[in-house]
Amino acid sequence: MHDNDNAGLDGGQQHRIGYGQALAERWFGEVYVLGTRNSGKDLDLDAFEVELKHQLTEQGEYGSDWGLLFELERSSELDIWELANTLIVAHDWGRWTGTANLSLIYETGADIGAEWETRLTAQLKYRRAAELEPALELYMGENTRGLGPVLTGAWRLGDGEKLLWESGIIFGLDTTTPDVNFKLNLEYEF
């Protein structure tokens, strides 16, 4: 679970396409191209992102599962660089799973002064069945305060292939966050 602050997207869409691959037993890398579409305009490709995830503990090894996420994002439109380090923790209570991402972010660029930010994203999910899992998500960052219901799932397609999906509605909790954000994520693993 991850969120980029979405201030300024009121009435617009944010798109991400990426590719990820395991690099070693506990290391995973991803690259993304990000774009925005605002109120009837064409899609503008305006950023790229590189992520490196490190699994600190084996799943179920301790009471909680731990990981680290390192991100580097470059916004070409705003000439901003963002470097983020995120601590990821997941804990199970029977059929419930709670996940929290705690991020420390450094931004710099020609259009802004250098600054530090923090971000929290959290999800509480009920593991009903792999194909359909209801959840509640919380987003708190410099320009975002949101909370809402989400449905997630995974469909196995064949040998090592699956389609992961998420769909939900995130409601803004303050005046800087759009009142309603619709979320749709599709991920194909092969």
C-alpha positions, 0 to 999 in steps of 0.5 A: 500500500502506498500513496502519493499526496494528491493535492491539485488533482480535484476533478483529475486522474492519476495514472501509474504504469510500472514493472517490477521484478525480484532481484534477490531472495528478499529484494524487489525492484520496481520502476514506474511512469506517472501521469495525470489527466485533468478535466478533459485534457490529454494524459501528461507523463510528468514523473518517474519513480524507482522503488527498492523493497527489502523484506526484513523478516520472513512472513510469520517469523515474528508477531509482525512482518517488517520491511523497508521501501526506498523510493526515488521520484523525479517530477519533470513538470515541477522539477522536483526530486523526492527521496522516501524511506518507508518502514512497513509493518503488517500484523495478523489477528485471526482473519484480520490484517493491519498494515502501516507504512510510515514514511520519511520524505525529503523533497528538493528542486528548483520550484521548491525549497528543500523540505522534510515530510512525513506520511502514514498510510494504513489498511485494515483488511478482512481476509474473507477469500483471496478473490474478495477482501474488504478493507478500510484505508487511511492516508495522512500526509502533508496535503492529504487526509483521507479515509474510506472503504476498499475491496481487494482481491487476487485471481490466479490465472495459471502457473505463477500468474495472477491478477491483483485488484483494488477498488475503493472510495477515499473520502477527504477529511480536510479542506486540502484533500478532494472530497472523494477519490476513486481508487482502481489498481490492477496488477498482473504478476507473471 
